[in-house]
């Protein structure tokens, strides 16, 4: 039987992409990039979001691609944000079909393998985000706000890299574990990016070990979820803008339950009851966590 520390190492490895999954991701996002580049004047495009920051968990939903549009598309920037999203939607529907394309708040999503939404280990969707470069930042359309909002995902990526280095390479795996917990707990925290933003502040070097840091995050997040969490780049809406009072209350209960279970698992481990401890950790972290 694995020790708890060994089980967390196995858990960490199970959240990494296999060679096949990486190849599938590359194939899918290249396909979407090719379609958009053929239809619009694109200065450059780049991967962003949690996939680009290496904090994405399985299944591979919502791989984000930023498309920075060029001078020939300037007229679209002066139109309503909805018109920009309309144009991307029309383009992607033409290439992938109406049933595979879904309009989002700030992007257009292409869904793959839609008939098998529960299948793990596949690239299930790609988010195409239209953007215009403005100085050292970008502006993207927000269909709900009806305005162009400022963003800089490259700042998010650099902050994640710096934090991971500060924690000796353990921060990104920890974030993946916490996002996997969130999914297993039926997503009490929305969007999952908020977990990453909170972990920037709540996880403090020196990093100890995964069980301790996971339990500590649950304990600290229970209070911290009440705060407004700004966009790390200091440009767009708060990362916590989806957390209504109802969602906050649900998240508090989820954090409290997970913390109590984690404390119980750690006590069982100290008492030499490794098997029982592993079972509890699996109940907390989800099906990828090993019990033997």
N, C-alpha and C positions, 0 to 999 in steps of 0.2 A: 504494500500500500504506500502511496506517495505521502510525503509530509505535506503540511499546509503550504509551506514555502514552495515546494516542488509543484504542487497543484496549481499555484498561482502562475508559475513559470509556464506550465502547460497551457493554462488558460490564455496567457499572453500570446503564446505561439499560435493558438487556434484562432485568434482574432486577426492574425496577419493574413495577407492574401497569398494564395498559392501562385505558382508560376502560371497555371492555366487561367486563374482568375485575373491576374495582372494582364495577361495577353488579351483576354476577353474585354477588359476595361479599355485597353488601348485601341482595340479594333472598334469598339462602340463609339468612343469619343472622337476618334478620327473620322468616322463616318458622318457624325453630326457636324463636325467642323468643316468637312468638305462641302456639305450641302449649304451651310450658311455662308461660307466664303465665296461660293459660286453665285449666290444671289445678292450679296451686299458688298459694299466697299469696306473691307475689314483691314484696318491697319495691322492688327495683331490679335491673336487670341491666346488665352492661357487658362490652365486649370486652376481652380480656386476652391473655396469651401473646404470642408473637412477632408475630402479626398486629396486636394492639393496640399493640405497641411499634414497629411498622413495620420489624421485622427478619425478617419472613417471606419465604421464597423460593418460587419456583414448583416444582412445582404446589402449589396452595393446599390442602394437607392440614392437618387439625387446627386450624381456627380456633376459639379458645377463647372461651366465653361464661360468665361468672360469674353465677349466679342467687342473689342474696342473699334468703333466705327470711324471711318475716315471722312475726309472733307466732302466727298460726293454725297454723303448722307446728312450733311449739316441741316438741311430743311426739316428732317425728321426731328431734330432736337428742338426746333421751334414749334413743333406741333404738340398735341396732347400726348402725354405718356401712353395712353391707351392705344394710340395709333401706332406707336413703335412696337408695342406688344402684338397688335393686330398683324403687322407686317411679318414679324417672326413666326407667328402662328400660321399664317397663310403659307409661308415658305415651307415650314416643317410638315404641315398637313399634306402639301403637294408631294413631298418626298416619302413620307412614312405612313400616310393615311389618317383619316379623321379619328379612327378608334385608338390610334397610338399616340395622339398628341393631346396634351391638356394645358390649358392656359393657367398661369399662376399669377401671383401678385406682382412679382418683379422679373419673371422669366417665362419661358415656354418649355414644357417638359415633354420629352419623347420617352415613351414607355416601351420597353422591350419585354418579351416573355410575359405579357399581361395576363395570359391564361393561367400562369403559375406564380401568383404573387407571393406565395409563402416559400418559394424555393430559395434556399440559401446558396451563397457562393456564386450568384450570377449578377451581371450588370443589369439591373432592372429599369433604371431610368437615368436620363441625362437632362440637366437643366441648362438651357441656353439663355444667357443673360446679356441683353444688349447694353452697351455702355459707350459713353463719350469721354475722352480724356480732357480734363480741365486742370492745367498746371500740374500739381503733384498728386492729383486725385482723380476720381471718376464720378460721373453722374449716371444713374440708372433710373429707369422709369418705375414708379410705384402706382399700380392701378387702383389701389384702395385710397391712398392719399391724394391721388390725382395730380401728382407733382414729380419733378425729378429730384431724387435724393442723392446726397453725396456719399461716396463709399471709397474705401481703399483696401481691398482684400490682401494686397501685398504687405500692408502693415500687420494684419492679422497673422499672416504666415511668418513674418520675421519675429513677432512676439512669441509665437508658439515655438519656434526654433530656439530662441534665447532661453525660454523657460525650460525647455527640455534639456538644454546644455547645463543650466543651473542645477537641475536635479539629476545630473549624471546619466541622462538618457532614459530615465524612468518616468518622466512626466507624460509623454505621449502615450506609452502603453497604459498608464493609469487612466488617462482620459478615455481611451478606448474601452477600458473595463467599466468605467462609470457610465458611458453611453450605452454599453451593452446592458448594464443594470437598468437604466432608464427604459430601454425598449422592453426588457423582460417584465418590468413593473407597469407596462402599458402606458408609457410616456407621460408621467406626471409633470415633467419639465419640458416645456415647449418654447422655442425650438431646442433641439439637442445642442445647438451651438451655445446656448446659455450655460450648459454644464462646463463647456470649455472655457468660457469667459469667467465663470465663478472659480474654476480651478486655477486660473492665473493668479488669483489673490489668496485663495484658501489653502493652497498647497505651498508650503514654505520649505526652502532648503535649510538644512540638509535633509534629503529624502531618507526615510527610515526603511520600511518594507511595505509591500503591497497591502497586507491585511490591516496594518496600523493606519496607513494613509487612506484606505477606503473607509474604514470606520470613522476616522477623523473628519473626512469630507462630509459624511452623512451628518455627523454631529454639528459641524459648523454651518453646513448648508441649511439646516433646519431653521436657523435664525436669519441667515443671509438671504434667503429666498424672498424675504419681505422688502429688500432693498430694490431700488431701481439700478440696473446694471447697464451703464452706457456702452455704446459701440466702442470697442477698443481703439478704433482709429479716430474717435472723437468727431465723427462726421455725420453718420446716419442716425436713425431712430435707435432707442435703447435696445439692447439685445433681449431685454426682459419684457418687451412691449406686448407679448402674447399672454403674459401671466396675469390673468384676471384674478379677482379675489377668490373666486371659486377654485381656480387652478392652484393658487397659492395654498389654500387650505388643504387640497388633496396632496400637494407636494410635501407639505409639512408632515402629514400622516405617513407618507411613503418614506420620507427620510427618517422619521422616528422609528418606524417599524424595522427598517433596514439596519439602523444603528443598534437597536436592541438585539436583533438577531446576530449581528456581527460581534457584539460584546459576548453573547452566549457562546458563539463558535470559538472565540479566543479563550474563553474560560475552559471550555471542553478540551481544547488543545493543551492548555497548561496542565490539565488533569490527566493527560495521556490518552484521551478519548478521541483519537485522530479521525476515525471513521465517522463518528457523529459530527465532529467539527466540519468535515468535508461535506457532509450531507446538508448542513445548514448553509455553508457558503454557496453550494449549488442552488439552494432555494432562493438565496439572495441574488446571485449574479447571473443565473440562467443556465440554459442547457449546455453551453460550451464549457462550463466549469466541471472538471473531472471529480469523480468520487472514489477513485481507486488509483 
